[in-house]
Amino acid sequence: MFVASAPTRARTYAQRRARPATNSARAPQRWRCAATSGDVPPTDDDAGDTAVRRGAFFGRFLRGRPGQTRRRMDRVPEPETACACGSGRAYSRCCMPVHTGARPAADAEGLLRARYAAYVYRLPGYLMRTTSKNNPDYTDDWGLWEAEILEFCDSYKFLGLELIDVSYASPDVCFIQFLVRLARNSAPGFFIERSRLTVERGKWLYASGKLISYDMSFA
């Protein structure tokens, strides 16, 4: 779960594709859309024709608001507060050691939960560090990327994460379909994404995602 949004994320996809890539030049890949995770077998090469671009996670719905001042502080809770990822454990015994770098995510589910919590807690550094360089939205311009993530975090209230399906194509490749509920100006919405998570240099990273369905009419 997690590449996101910018000072005007509505423009980001077009602008990022328009400017020269700083990491490598590669054509955007596309994903097959499916009604459920069962419609797409979990293979390592899960690319094909689709209307939804890879790297869809969270970014698609942000709209820029000119003149808005962005808050600079995070929203990290007290250590004994229930973790936002929905595990039922206290933050100190759940995503906190992953966010602080005390240990990496133990598995793909742990990474996805930690990335969701990082959006809730406004932790762009963790989100950038756990995005694969092979992700189409990866950029070496971390200043812009941080601004995009913080703008997304400030635009929505995150109401919950629900894992729908977890499928391992191999020990180093996992597909997770999940639902995120969120709201903007008290109007509720949701989206369902199927993320591809991979092990690189011994750590789980967010490689790509495809949007399955959503209701974000307020965006």
C-alpha positions in Angstrom: 0.0 0.0 0.0 1.5 3.1 -0.7 2.8 5.7 -3.6 0.9 8.9 -3.2 0.0 12.3 -4.1 1.2 16.0 -4.5 0.7 19.7 -4.1 -1.6 19.1 -7.0 -1.8 15.4 -7.4 -4.5 15.7 -10.0 -1.6 16.9 -12.3 1.0 14.5 -11.0 0.5 11.5 -13.3 0.7 13.7 -16.4 3.6 15.9 -15.1 5.7 13.0 -13.9 5.3 11.2 -17.2 6.1 14.4 -19.0 9.4 15.3 -17.3 12.5 13.2 -17.7 12.7 10.2 -15.3 15.6 10.6 -12.9 16.0 6.9 -12.2 15.5 5.2 -15.5 13.6 5.6 -18.7 10.9 2.9 -19.1 7.5 2.8 -20.7 4.6 2.6 -18.2 3.3 -0.9 -17.8 -0.4 -1.6 -17.4 -2.4 -4.1 -15.3 -5.3 -6.3 -16.0 -8.4 -5.3 -14.1 -10.4 -8.0 -12.3 -13.6 -8.1 -10.3 -11.9 -10.2 -7.6 -8.4 -11.4 -6.8 -9.4 -14.9 -7.9 -9.8 -13.7 -11.5 -6.0 -13.1 -11.8 -3.7 -15.9 -10.8 -0.8 -14.8 -8.6 2.2 -15.0 -11.0 5.4 -13.0 -10.9 4.7 -11.5 -14.3 1.2 -10.1 -13.6 1.1 -7.4 -16.4 -1.1 -7.0 -19.4 -3.8 -4.8 -21.0 -5.8 -2.7 -18.6 -7.4 0.7 -18.1 -5.6 1.2 -14.8 -2.0 2.1 -14.6 0.5 0.3 -12.3 1.3 2.2 -9.1 -2.3 3.3 -8.7 -2.2 3.1 -4.9 -3.8 6.1 -3.2 -2.6 8.7 -5.7 -5.5 8.8 -8.1 -8.0 10.7 -6.0 -6.2 13.8 -4.7 -7.2 17.2 -5.9 -5.0 20.2 -5.4 -6.3 23.1 -3.3 -4.3 26.3 -4.2 -3.1 28.3 -1.3 -3.6 25.6 1.4 -0.9 25.5 4.1 0.4 22.0 4.7 1.1 21.0 8.3 4.6 19.8 8.9 4.2 17.6 12.0 3.5 13.9 12.0 0.5 12.2 13.7 2.4 9.4 15.5 0.3 8.3 18.5 1.4 7.3 22.0 3.1 3.9 21.9 0.3 2.1 23.7 -2.4 3.4 21.4 -4.0 0.8 19.2 -2.1 0.7 15.9 -4.0 2.3 12.9 -3.2 -0.8 10.7 -6.0 -2.7 12.3 -4.0 -5.5 13.8 -5.5 -5.0 17.3 -2.0 -4.6 18.8 -0.5 -1.5 20.4 1.5 0.7 18.1 4.7 0.0 20.1 4.3 -3.8 19.5 3.1 -3.4 15.9 4.1 -0.9 13.3 6.2 1.4 15.5 9.5 -0.6 15.3 9.0 -0.9 11.6 8.4 2.8 11.1 11.5 3.7 13.3 13.8 1.3 11.4 14.3 -1.0 14.5 13.4 -3.9 12.2 12.0 -4.4 8.7 8.5 -5.7 8.0 8.4 -9.4 8.7 6.3 -10.3 5.7 4.3 -8.8 2.9 1.2 -8.3 5.1 3.3 -6.5 7.7 4.7 -4.1 5.0 1.2 -3.3 3.7 -0.1 -2.7 7.1 2.9 -0.5 8.0 2.5 1.5 4.9 -1.2 2.1 5.6 -0.4 3.2 9.1 2.4 5.5 7.7 -0.3 7.4 5.7 -2.4 7.7 8.8 0.5 9.0 10.8 2.0 11.2 8.1 5.3 9.5 7.7 6.5 10.1 4.1 10.1 8.9 4.7 8.9 5.4 5.5 6.7 5.3 2.4 9.5 6.5 0.1 12.0 4.0 1.6 9.7 1.1 1.1 8.8 1.8 -2.5 10.7 -0.3 -5.0 12.8 1.6 -7.6 11.0 -0.6 -10.1 7.7 1.0 -9.2 6.6 3.3 -12.1 5.9 6.2 -9.6 9.3 6.0 -8.0 11.3 9.2 -8.4 14.7 10.4 -7.2 13.1 13.8 -6.5 12.4 13.1 -2.9 11.5 16.7 -2.1 8.6 16.6 -4.6 7.6 13.1 -3.6 7.4 14.0 0.1 5.2 17.0 -0.7 2.9 14.7 -2.7 2.6 12.2 0.1 2.0 14.9 2.7 -0.7 16.5 0.5 -2.5 13.2 0.2 -2.3 12.6 4.0 -3.7 16.0 4.7 -6.6 15.6 2.2 -8.3 12.5 3.7 -9.3 11.0 7.0 -8.3 7.3 7.0 -11.1 5.1 8.4 -9.7 1.6 8.2 -7.9 -1.1 6.3 -9.3 -4.5 5.5 -7.3 -7.3 3.8 -9.4 -9.2 1.3 -6.9 -11.7 -0.1 -3.2 -12.6 0.4 -1.6 -14.7 -2.3 2.1 -15.7 -2.6 3.3 -16.3 -6.1 6.7 -17.3 -4.7 8.5 -16.7 -1.4 9.6 -13.3 -2.7 6.5 -12.1 -4.5 3.1 -11.5 -2.9 -0.2 -10.1 -4.1 -2.5 -8.5 -1.5 -6.0 -7.3 -2.3 -7.3 -4.8 0.3 -10.0 -2.3 0.9 -9.3 1.2 2.4 -12.2 3.3 3.8 -11.6 7.0 4.0 -13.4 10.3 4.1 -13.1 13.9 2.9 -15.1 16.7 4.5 -17.1 14.1 6.3 -18.1 12.4 3.0 -17.2 8.7 3.0 -15.5 6.8 0.2 -13.4 3.6 -0.4 -11.1 2.0 -2.9 -10.0 -1.6 -3.4 -6.5 -2.2 -4.7 -4.4 -5.3 -5.5 -0.8 -4.6 -4.6 2.3 -6.4 -5.7 5.0 -6.7 -3.0 8.4 -8.1 -3.6 11.6 -8.9 -1.6 14.6 -6.8 -2.7 17.9 -7.0 -0.9 16.3 -9.0 1.8 13.4 -6.5 2.5 9.8 -6.4 1.4 9.0 -3.4 -0.8 5.9 -2.0 -2.6 6.4 -2.8 -6.3 3.1 -1.9 -7.9 -0.6 -1.8 -7.6 -3.8 -1.9 -9.6 -7.1 -0.3 -8.7 -10.0 -2.8 -8.6 -12.9 -0.6 -7.7 -13.7 2.6 -5.8 -16.3 5.1 -4.8 -14.5 8.4 -4.5 -17.2 10.7 -5.9 -16.3 13.4 -3.3 -12.8 13.7 -4.7 
